[in-house]
Amino acid sequence: MAPYIELMRSMTREQKQIVVTFIIESMEESRKTMSSEDLVAAARKKFNVPESAETKWFREHPVNFTQEELSDERTRYILSKSSPK
């Protein structure tokens, strides 16, 4: 849970509301098979928040890691500290 706690501490109140809305709607909508992209769009629309440059970059440049890479602490550290330019 430590990476999530640090992430939540760095978020604004508005960003936390978006995350909570996403979680609640994803639980409610799981029966309706709404895609995660649709849920994100609905949360952004509800709170009138544009897509961040970082999110847009990662959406346009998908990254695929093996399970071994994801379990490597160096990979996790780099992903937690890096941001696209």
N, C-alpha and C positions, 0 to 999 in steps of 0.2 A: 504494500500500500504506500510505501514511502515515496515513490516517484509521483503517484497521483496526488499526495498531500502537497508536495512542493509545487506541482503544476497548479493545483487549486489556489494556493496562496498567492501565486503570481497573476491570477485572473481578476478582472474587474467584476463588480457586482452584475453588470449586464451580461458578461460572458458566462458567469455562473448560472444566470437565469436561462440562458440558451441551452446549456448543458442539461440542466434539470428538465427543461421543456422537452428536449430530445429524448431523455430517458423515459419520462412519463408517457410521451406520445408513442415511443417505440414499444412500450409495454402494452399500451392500449391498442395500438395498431397491429400488433403481431398477428392477430387473428385475420387482419385484412391484407396481409402480405404487402405492405407498403415498403418500398425500397428505402434504404438508409439515406440516399440522396434526396428522396422526396421529403423525408422527415427533417433533414437539415434545411431544405428550402422552406418548409413550413415554419420552422423555428425562426429562420432569418426574416421571413415575411412578417411573422407575428411581432417581433421586436424591432423591425425596420433596421436590420444590421447588414451591411454589405459583406461580401465574401472577402476575407483577408488575402493579402498577396501570397502569404505562405501556404494557405489552404489551396488557393488556386494553382500555385506552382506544383504542389504535391499531387493534386488531382490530374493535372496535365502530364505529369512525369511519374507514373506509377513505379514503385520500388518493390521488388520481390526478393525476399530473403528466405534462405533455407532455415529449417528449425535449428540447425547447428549455429548459424549466424545470429539468429534471434536470441539464442541462449547465451551467446558470448557477451560477457560484461563490457568488453571494449566497444562492441557494436551498440549496445544499449546506451553507453555513455556518449558516444558520438551522436547518436540520434537525439538524445536529450539536450545536447549542447549546441547542435548545429541548426542553422536556419538558411533557407535558400537565399540567393542574392538576386 
